[in-house]
Amino acid sequence: MADGLLPDVSFGEDAERASAAYDLAIPVEKSLVVDWDGAEKLWKHAIGLSGFRSSRIIVTTGVLAPKATRERLVRTCAAMGFADVHCGVAPVLALFGAGYTTGCVVDCGLESSRVVPVYDGYALPHAIVVDPSLGGLSVDAHAARILETAGLAFRNNEAALRAGEVLKIRAATVGIPEAGTTVELPLKCLAASSRHRQVVEIGVDERAAMGETLFVPQVANRSIESPGLAGVVLAAVTKCSIDLRRAMYEGIFLVGGGSLIPGLPERLDVDLNHLAAANVDVQVTALENRKFAAFLGASVVADLPDFASNWISREDAEDDVALAARLDQTSYNC
Ligand SMILES: Nc1ncnc2c1ncn2[C@@H]1O[C@H](COP(=O)(O)OP(=O)(O)OP(=O)(O)O)[C@@H](O)[C@H]1O
């Protein structure tokens, strides 16, 4: 709730600066919209900031989002004034951006990692595996524990996770870093206070332990049941029919911000080559711009003439029956 001088609703850093005056709302949790009113305000704000109101928009949902969520998202975009909307699947768009229509997309996100086998432009829903133990937040939590072990104290869990994320982005590796370097981080950047020190030192074992949590999550917590990143890829590929498995192993595409930890693509390649049949040559592709892969893919396909049939017009979006039918035609196809 805002006082008289502040706007009723505020976003991002503006809201943080005046955090005492507002109730915090997080409209999307675990890739699902939990507060539509808040989400609509956020989207209108973001689209307004982008400085243009294009006549078409591509939106994406979580890979296994219910149809009702996709319907509401399309209807919301139409109500915002867009003439045509496409509701896509981010990993499929990412694959298209790399120039392929078949492959196995490994998307390392904030709250989970998901493996999405795609054949001929269609995600194979029965083979999708989502693992919440392998999201960036899990690595942040482990990094925060490393900082606490080093003697830092945080105001609350959120502050600890934020500091953990900073440490992860600056220092995490998969495997012992070749240079064998200890990293010194200014305490200021970790937003933690200490009367005695200005920097915190993170050794090579701690650096490698952060990345290791994605491959052996039990490093962070022995009760986690996840088989790790290579294990979930194996699980997803195994759910594909036998004749598709080779194409999946030979076309692994790593995307998402969580995959940027140095050494991660190489380790996934090694682990998968151990797990796959001896006569399969696993190929892991990790493009430099993979954090933005879905956006880049969407911007490529949006202009393709072949994509025209995937747009849902505002008229169809406003008619419940037509919208449901159009989403069925385009749900896993981009
Ligand atoms: N350079 C980096 N090194 C390691 N991790 C990074 C780096 N940059 C971003 N990340 C992590 O990437 C994650 C976010 O990735 P991405 O933007 O692909 O997620 P998302 O698809 O929005 O997530 P979700 O769908 O799970 O909400 C965060 O955990 C963030 O800390």
The ligand as an SDF file (V2000), in Angstrom:
LIG
                    3D

 31 33  0  0  0  0  0  0  0  0999 V2000
   26.7050  -15.8920  -15.4580 N   0  0  0  0  0  0  0  0  0  0  0  0
   25.9090  -16.7180  -14.7780 C   0  0  0  0  0  0  0  0  0  0  0  0
   26.4190  -17.7930  -14.1540 N   0  0  0  0  0  0  0  0  0  0  0  0
   25.6240  -18.6480  -13.4680 C   0  0  0  0  0  0  0  0  0  0  0  0
   24.2880  -18.5000  -13.3380 N   0  0  0  0  0  0  0  0  0  0  0  0
   23.7310  -17.4380  -13.9460 C   0  0  0  0  0  0  0  0  0  0  0  0
   24.4910  -16.4980  -14.6900 C   0  0  0  0  0  0  0  0  0  0  0  0
   23.6340  -15.5520  -15.1770 N   0  0  0  0  0  0  0  0  0  0  0  0
   22.3960  -15.8960  -14.7480 C   0  0  0  0  0  0  0  0  0  0  0  0
   22.4540  -17.0100  -14.0140 N   0  0  0  0  0  0  0  0  0  0  0  0
   21.3440  -17.7110  -13.3430 C   0  0  0  0  0  0  0  0  0  0  0  0
   20.3780  -18.0750  -14.3210 O   0  0  0  0  0  0  0  0  0  0  0  0
   19.1200  -18.2630  -13.6470 C   0  0  0  0  0  0  0  0  0  0  0  0
   18.0300  -17.6170  -14.4930 C   0  0  0  0  0  0  0  0  0  0  0  0
   18.0630  -18.1820  -15.7700 O   0  0  0  0  0  0  0  0  0  0  0  0
   16.8810  -17.8930  -16.8250 P   0  0  0  0  0  0  0  0  0  0  0  0
   16.7450  -16.4240  -16.9830 O   0  0  0  0  0  0  0  0  0  0  0  0
   17.1600  -18.7160  -18.0260 O   0  0  0  0  0  0  0  0  0  0  0  0
   15.6770  -18.4650  -15.9660 O   0  0  0  0  0  0  0  0  0  0  0  0
   14.1270  -18.5320  -16.2220 P   0  0  0  0  0  0  0  0  0  0  0  0
   13.8620  -19.3280  -17.4500 O   0  0  0  0  0  0  0  0  0  0  0  0
   13.5420  -17.1810  -16.1040 O   0  0  0  0  0  0  0  0  0  0  0  0
   13.7470  -19.3900  -14.9380 O   0  0  0  0  0  0  0  0  0  0  0  0
   12.3980  -20.0560  -14.4830 P   0  0  0  0  0  0  0  0  0  0  0  0
   11.6270  -20.3250  -15.7450 O   0  0  0  0  0  0  0  0  0  0  0  0
   12.8510  -21.2710  -13.7350 O   0  0  0  0  0  0  0  0  0  0  0  0
   11.7220  -19.0420  -13.5970 O   0  0  0  0  0  0  0  0  0  0  0  0
   19.2580  -17.6040  -12.2830 C   0  0  0  0  0  0  0  0  0  0  0  0
   19.3810  -18.6250  -11.3080 O   0  0  0  0  0  0  0  0  0  0  0  0
   20.5680  -16.8240  -12.3960 C   0  0  0  0  0  0  0  0  0  0  0  0
   21.2430  -16.6930  -11.1570 O   0  0  0  0  0  0  0  0  0  0  0  0
  1  2  1  0
  2  3  1  0
  2  7  2  0
  3  4  2  0
  4  5  1  0
  5  6  2  0
  6  7  1  0
  6 10  1  0
  7  8  1  0
  8  9  2  0
  9 10  1  0
 10 11  1  0
 11 12  1  0
 11 30  1  0
 12 13  1  0
 13 14  1  0
 13 28  1  0
 14 15  1  0
 15 16  1  0
 16 17  2  0
 16 18  1  0
 16 19  1  0
 19 20  1  0
 20 21  2  0
 20 22  1  0
 20 23  1  0
 23 24  1  0
 24 25  2  0
 24 26  1  0
 24 27  1  0
 28 29  1  0
 28 30  1  0
 30 31  1  0
M  END
$$$$
